[in-house]
Amino acid sequence: MRTKPAAVVVYGATGHTGRFVVAELRRRGFATVLSGRDAARLEALAAERADVDADVEADVVVRPATVDDPASLDRALAGAAAVVNCAGPFALTAGPLVEAALRAGIPYVDVAAEIEANAAMFADYAQAARRAGTPVLPAMAFYGGLGDLLVTALLGERTTADVVHVAYGLSSWHPTPGTREAGAVSHRRRAGRRVRFADGALRYHDDPVARQDWHFPQPLGRRAVIAEFTMADVVTVPSHLAVPEVRTYMSVEAAGDLAGQDTPAPEPVDALGRSDQTFVVDVLVDAGGVERRATARGRDIYAVTAPLVVEAVERILDGRTRTAGVASAGAMFDAADFLRALAPHVSVDLPH
Ligand SMILES: NC(=O)c1ccc[n+]([C@@H]2O[C@H](COP(=O)([O-])OP(=O)(O)OC[C@H]3O[C@@H](n4cnc5c(N)ncnc54)[C@H](OP(=O)(O)O)[C@@H]3O)[C@@H](O)[C@H]2O)c1
């Protein structure tokens, strides 16, 4: 039996996603260190949690830290069991946070959906993390994590496929400031070019944005999608599976919302603070001439990131992992078992 971890640090705790992650950690009885760059906002969140979590025994503490001050990050992580990084743009925060985690010898998990930042995690920290035996899990979130788990579960014992398609059927997408900022950073990093994963590598291109129809399972049915709308799955899936083509698609409604300058941030409409956004993630894998399909459904891509990331932390701390070092969700966990554990937040259709 694992003794209760001292604490899980959430960096970027006061952000939209960070707050969902803190709530999920508290719901599961974890002690929580609220960290980030704004001490006053962290204190306000701690006060709020003290009211909400009156019956949770484990502590909430506040430890402000900035990514340009490694000593402050070391203080934030001292004595903790793991750190979850929810502060984007990850181009700025992921390096300093993973280095602090490696110094502290504790697992690092992030929710980054920035393709170049995700790829840099594998390229820059694989050796150090392996040598330290420390789990480092990038993109453990709706984008990057969920799709990778679905693909891995579909393939079972197989480690190769010819083509993977991941189609995102979002009813809408009201982006947070962090999402917009991450998009802007990625856009600048690519000098305005677009990116896709083809012939076994990330390829930058200037092809025009194209639309096609995607046949989602009922009740969604046929919908127009942007093809390709490249998401973090193009890093996570090929990080551990031999797949030369990973293609991702986005419903045109959601892509339009994201592009709109006036689209508002998400509004909570239920007791859990979730918005009314619904999602379907439809995965098609073509392997050796056999097509397999898995679908996940749920509500609010930001809120659902919390059970994904906290389930991952819990499994890492329990030793329910398949590998150490830098790894994606599909490589690190028993994918089918992980997906089952996401109920009721995510309902998954996997072939038997
Ligand atoms: N992969 C996925 O599916 C997925 C899901 C959810 C979120 N995300 C990503 O997670 C990030 C956060 O999203 P969000 O929805 O929580 O956005 P948000 O509500 O705007 O929050 C952003 C958080 O990041 C912090 N932050 C930004 N720059 C920072 C810096 N240089 N140093 C320290 N902290 C910094 C902010 O701190 P302040 O309050 O001090 O500004 C805030 O806490 C975004 O990059 C988003 O794309 C990805």
The ligand as a MOL file (V3000), in Angstrom:
LIG
                    3D

  0  0  0     0  0            999 V3000
M  V30 BEGIN CTAB
M  V30 COUNTS 48 52 0 0 0
M  V30 BEGIN ATOM
M  V30 1 N -3.6110 19.6000 -23.8870 0
M  V30 2 C -4.8210 20.0300 -23.5240 0
M  V30 3 O -5.8250 19.4340 -23.8690 0
M  V30 4 C -4.9440 21.2130 -22.6190 0
M  V30 5 C -6.0470 21.3010 -21.7670 0
M  V30 6 C -6.1450 22.4090 -20.9290 0
M  V30 7 C -5.1560 23.4000 -20.9640 0
M  V30 8 N -4.1140 23.2570 -21.8270 0 CHG=1
M  V30 9 C -3.0550 24.2760 -21.8720 0
M  V30 10 O -2.7460 24.6860 -20.5590 0
M  V30 11 C -2.3750 26.0530 -20.5360 0
M  V30 12 C -3.1960 26.7770 -19.5010 0
M  V30 13 O -4.5150 26.8040 -19.9160 0
M  V30 14 P -5.6490 27.4960 -19.0330 0
M  V30 15 O -6.8970 27.1250 -19.6880 0
M  V30 16 O -5.5040 27.1410 -17.6100 0 CHG=-1
M  V30 17 O -5.3080 29.0470 -19.2600 0
M  V30 18 P -5.4780 30.2800 -18.2660 0
M  V30 19 O -6.7350 30.1810 -17.4970 0
M  V30 20 O -5.2670 31.4790 -19.0890 0
M  V30 21 O -4.2930 30.1060 -17.2250 0
M  V30 22 C -2.9480 30.2190 -17.5880 0
M  V30 23 C -2.0990 29.9780 -16.3580 0
M  V30 24 O -0.7230 29.9740 -16.7470 0
M  V30 25 C -0.0160 30.9020 -15.9200 0
M  V30 26 N 1.1210 31.4460 -16.6540 0
M  V30 27 C 1.1400 31.9200 -17.9090 0
M  V30 28 N 2.3930 32.3130 -18.2430 0
M  V30 29 C 3.1550 32.0860 -17.1610 0
M  V30 30 C 4.5290 32.3000 -16.8630 0
M  V30 31 N 5.3690 32.8290 -17.7630 0
M  V30 32 N 4.9730 31.9430 -15.6510 0
M  V30 33 C 4.1370 31.4190 -14.7330 0
M  V30 34 N 2.8340 31.1930 -14.9490 0
M  V30 35 C 2.3410 31.5260 -16.1470 0
M  V30 36 C -1.0490 31.9580 -15.5680 0
M  V30 37 O -0.6320 32.6530 -14.4450 0
M  V30 38 P -1.1880 34.1420 -14.1030 0
M  V30 39 O -2.5310 33.9310 -13.4860 0
M  V30 40 O -0.1880 34.6730 -13.1550 0
M  V30 41 O -1.2640 34.9030 -15.4080 0
M  V30 42 C -2.2680 31.0670 -15.3190 0
M  V30 43 O -2.2110 30.4790 -14.0480 0
M  V30 44 C -2.5810 26.5590 -21.9710 0
M  V30 45 O -1.3210 26.5280 -22.6080 0
M  V30 46 C -3.4910 25.5260 -22.6030 0
M  V30 47 O -3.2760 25.3890 -23.9820 0
M  V30 48 C -3.9930 22.1960 -22.6370 0
M  V30 END ATOM
M  V30 BEGIN BOND
M  V30 1 1 1 2
M  V30 2 2 2 3
M  V30 3 1 2 4
M  V30 4 1 4 5
M  V30 5 2 4 48
M  V30 6 2 5 6
M  V30 7 1 6 7
M  V30 8 2 7 8
M  V30 9 1 8 9
M  V30 10 1 8 48
M  V30 11 1 9 10
M  V30 12 1 9 46
M  V30 13 1 10 11
M  V30 14 1 11 12
M  V30 15 1 11 44
M  V30 16 1 12 13
M  V30 17 1 13 14
M  V30 18 2 14 15
M  V30 19 1 14 16
M  V30 20 1 14 17
M  V30 21 1 17 18
M  V30 22 2 18 19
M  V30 23 1 18 20
M  V30 24 1 18 21
M  V30 25 1 21 22
M  V30 26 1 22 23
M  V30 27 1 23 24
M  V30 28 1 23 42
M  V30 29 1 24 25
M  V30 30 1 25 26
M  V30 31 1 25 36
M  V30 32 1 26 27
M  V30 33 1 26 35
M  V30 34 2 27 28
M  V30 35 1 28 29
M  V30 36 1 29 30
M  V30 37 2 29 35
M  V30 38 1 30 31
M  V30 39 2 30 32
M  V30 40 1 32 33
M  V30 41 2 33 34
M  V30 42 1 34 35
M  V30 43 1 36 37
M  V30 44 1 36 42
M  V30 45 1 37 38
M  V30 46 2 38 39
M  V30 47 1 38 40
M  V30 48 1 38 41
M  V30 49 1 42 43
M  V30 50 1 44 45
M  V30 51 1 44 46
M  V30 52 1 46 47
M  V30 END BOND
M  V30 END CTAB
M  END
